Structure formats: structure tokens, C-alpha cells
Amino acid sequence: MIGVVVAGNFDIRALDRGALNRLLAAHSAAVTVEQARTAQARTMETGLAQLRTVAPGAEVVVSPMTGAVEVVKNDRGALTAPAPGRAGLDIVLDFVRAHADVYGLTPADISGLHFLGESRSRATGLRMVRVEQRVNGLSVFQSDTRFVLDREGRLIRSVGLLVPGAVAGAPPALPKLGAAEALAAAMRSVGIELDAARTRTETEGTEVRVALEDPRISDGVRSELVYFPVAPGVLVLAWSQITFTRGPADWYTLVDAATGTLLWRKNIKAHASTQDARFSVYVQGDGATPADSPAPQSPTPIAGPGAGTQFPAIGRTVVSMLAVQDLTASPNGWIPDGGTTTTGTRPPPAASATIISVNAKASVRGPGDLLERARCMARDQL
């Protein structure tokens, strides 16, 4: 919206060093974090060396924030031998158990991996197996990891953030703050003060719903406890919440369930363009699909290169973007409302250096499990 200043996305691990240090002091001694970081790096180095004996060329990419492995790959080939006919999850678990040190996982961590699903490409035969970490029955934030297998059952790579030593680093699932208090802290960070006297909580299975009598909040806020990886060896119990507002932003937030510190925040609302942008272009007979040229019908079987055949030219057509644009692929059209220039989808260098994991694509409101959709989107990495 033009003229409205909206709070930005936030990740305490990347954007507020002072708050991060205070959080670590509240949950763990600094020396413990450094010891965990050093021990974790050594374990992974040993695991990578062992993996390279069976998969020369194996490489890993490590998260600078949590020390977790983001990517395991082998540009020279596969990570495992062919395993036609085997279940994808069995292949994945066998690999992770055999090379647990690469991921920094303990047997307890591996036992806590939760199968999310498997998909297969009909065209290529590639399979993708998805798992996430769970500790004490709770999800570890952004631990959703994808393992890619080829049609012969060879593991090609893994992409995700399985947290090393998650079981040992997680506190008991006993929050000191309730969901309503966490929501108040999250909304305060975006300039919305909530009246505690006008909120109530309702339990729905493992989730808590915070109901509010506040005209600025459009729905009840579904809340659940998760573990937020702060640093090597340190996980924080946090309230994960999605708040839909009647303002310019909807918020996916995580708040420390012990101190009320904001850990992570993302605006998940997308705004579709409402200005009628019109362009004079060459289109096909349907008035929307671009023509291949001002003199279409090429390529053609009757006119080869140099044949001298020229098909009749067509005139331009004025097309309204409101009628033809894809709101999913390009909600703002070619130029955002109020803008005068086109911009690419890539963030500027400064933004890409600081946003790090605050990177989910914007979500628009619609049917289905909104909390799960937003959570899955937020797990995607840059």
C-alpha cells in the first residue's frame, strides 16, 4: 500500500546481534555455544572425509547461523549406489544412519525424523523424500529437509537444515509464557498493542487458538509450540503463530516461550495489482497469448531458411494486464502500483546478505490449512 510503512521481516540470528547475545545468555553459557560449534565442525569434517571414501567429490554447505548442513551433494555423481525397487524413506534413513556425522546427528536425532511425504516426477523418474525433525513431539523450525533420488534409487543430494544434536540441545516443552502473551509480544513488534483483557485461549488438540476482540485482527490466531535453533547446541522453545490483520500485512511470527523475545517474523500477505496497465503488443487470435513475431506462422514446414517466404504482418493489439496476467506468478504485474520502473525478483546484495532464512514466498489467503502452508513456505531456503 502506498504511503503505509510496514515493519520488515526479522530473524534474530542475523539482524540483531545484541538481542541474540542476550537470548543466548538466558538459555546457554557463551562458552557452551563455542564448544558446541567447534565440536560440531570437527564431527562434520570427520563425517565428510568418511563419505568421500565411498562418494569421491562429496561436498557440504553449512549454515553460518546454526552450523547445520544445508546441502549434501556430489557433483561427480551420486552419493549412494543404485537401489531399484526400494522405498525412498528406507534409502534415506540408511544413508543418514551410515553418515550421521555429516549431519551431526545422534541416534536419538535420527529416531526423531518424521516422514512428511514422497513425490515422483513422471517425466524424469526423480523422487523427493521429505522429512523433518521432531523433539519431544514438537517440530524443529525450518528442519524440513528434501532428499532427491534418481530413477535408479541413487541419492543425488539433500537440501534442508537438520539441526545437529537437537535432542540434547532442546529444553523441556514447558512454556513459561502462554500463547496470548506471545501474540501480544509479536504484535507489539509491528506496532499493534493488544488488550490482554480482550483475549481468550481455546485448546484444539495440540494447537492453541487465541481469540481476540480486536477490529485490527481478522481471525483467531492459531498457535503451536516449536523448537527454534538459535546457535549450535541451543534450541529455544517458541510459540509459532500466524496472524491475519485488516491492515497491510499478515504475520508469521515466532516468540521465545520463556522470555517473550521476538525470534522471527515474516510478512506473508501479498497484494495483487489493481491499476489497469495496458500494452500495445502482438498477440494470437485469443487476444492474450503472445504471437511469435509481427509476421507469425513461423516455423513452418513450407518455408526453410533462405526460401524468401514472408507471411503477412499482423497489427498490434492493446491488451489489459488485469485480463491476462497470472496473479499467482506475478501478483503485481510488470510494475507495482505507484511504480514507474520494472524490478527483478532478486534482492539487492545488501538484502541477500542479511535476510538469510527470512525468505518464504508471500502467501495469499485461501482455503486449506493456512498455518501448515505458511510454515512450509517459510522453510524454503535462499
Secondary structure, DSSP 8 states (H G I E B T S, - for coil): -TT------EEHHHH-HHHHHHHHHHHS-HHHHHHHHHHHHHHHHHHHHHHHTTSTTEEEEE-TTT--EEEEEETTS-SS---TTS-HHHHHHHHHHHTHHHHT--HHHHHTEEEEEEEE-TTT--EEEEEEEEETTEEBTT--EEEEE-TTS-EEEEEEEE-TTHHHH---S--SS-HHHHHHHHHHTTT----GGGEEEEEETTEEEEEE--TTB-S-EEEEEEEEEEETTEEEEEEEEEE-BSSS--EEEEEETTT--EEEEEE-------S--EEEE-B-TTSSSB-SSSS---SBTTB-TTS---------EEEEHHHH--TTT-TT-SS-TT--S---SS--HHHHHH-TT---------SS-HHHHHHHHHH---
